[in-house]
Amino acid sequence: MVPLTPGKILKFSNLRTGMMPVFLAAVLALLMLAFWFGSCDATETDDSGTAFERPAVTTPPYERQSIDFFKGITEPGARDWQEMLRDAGRLLDNGFNTVTLSPPVFITPRAGGRPRVILEGEAASAESLIGDFQEKKLAVHVSPTTRAAGFPLSVEPTEAALGHLEEDALLWARKAEEHRAELFSPLSGYNQVLGTEAAGQWSSRVLPLIREEYQGEIGAKVVPDLDGPPEPGQPHDFEELDYTGYDYLMLDIFPRGESFDAGDFEAYVTGVLERADAVARRDGLKGVIVSEFGSWRKPLGAHEADGPVLAPDEQAQMAADFLEIAAPRTRGVFYQGWTLPARGARDHPVEEVLKDKFKD
């Protein structure tokens, strides 16, 4: 094909003088389109004239934070998690660095209900919030729980039940790994849920499987005593379990009974943490974390106030005394309740105590 030069365009246009402006405009438009398409190549050249492809723009994957001391806050339900997310900036200003999310698992049926359907929205909310908190610079501890309003906490340790809990633990281990959660507990308070003997069997069975799915740090989250403090000199219930293979021993510690004596409670906390440190060294762990502590500020009903009720100033003083004991002996402390009715810290004297202790 003979190239169409500007001279030939003019010569041809002289034959059709009346059509020249229209024809010339069309040719120029075609030339401009050809130039534009030619410039849209996916390659560019560097200064040496070598062609190279433009790199694709990708978002780097989230990297787990390295937490030396967990300064945490935990809430029991999805609505409370949303409140914590809205207050993420305030939590950071107060010195918190981690939140606990506790998706419900293996809730036993109740008459006329389908508990997995009832609570699946809360579980989905927990997963979606992991990334939301991480975007706000808060680390996340994922701790599945059998606790839910209207359902029993403990589970009859049949083979079927243990299998269900294993499936749920593995499911959440995968989700925690997918979102790079900083800390994971296979089951909250598993010695209370299953009893000491079954808890030991279940843990030894599920922990190696969890390790295959989750690459972060793993905590064994238990309660110190199943039926109240032991007699002086006797071991606590948690001491009977083997935690080899975990990173942390995690204990929920609350004042119990109807009345509160500060001296007695401080002695109990000191004793529990001293024994917990010995167990952590015995089983080769990194240390101990207090996974939940706190107290009621006013009663909400006998079924909810499972410990003494303290005035706001007493609640704050209890937290201050607790942290004085716990902080030097542990690798982290989680306060239970941010906006939780009758317990939460926000806008109460205990918030200032936590801020004073947690703020760098």
Buried (B, 14 or more C-beta within 10 A) or exposed (E): EEEEEEEEBEEBBEEEEEEBEEEBEEBEEEEEEEEEEEEEEEEEEEEEEEEEEEEEEEEEEEEBBEBEBBBBBBBBBBEBBBBBBEBBEBBEEBBBBBBBBBBBBBBBEEEEEEBEEBBEEBBEBBBEBBBBBBEBEBBBBBBBBBBBEEBEEEBEBEEEBBEBBBEBBBBBBBBBBEBBBBBBBBBBBBBBBBBBEBBBEBBEEBBEBBEEBBEBBBBBBBBBBBEEBBEEEEEBBBBEBBBEBBBBBBBBBBBBEEEBEBEEBBEBBEBBBEBBBEBBEEBEBEBBBBBBBBBBBEEBEEEEBEBBBBEEEBBBBBBBBBBEBBBEBBBBBBBBBBBBEBBBBBEBBBBBBBBEBBEE
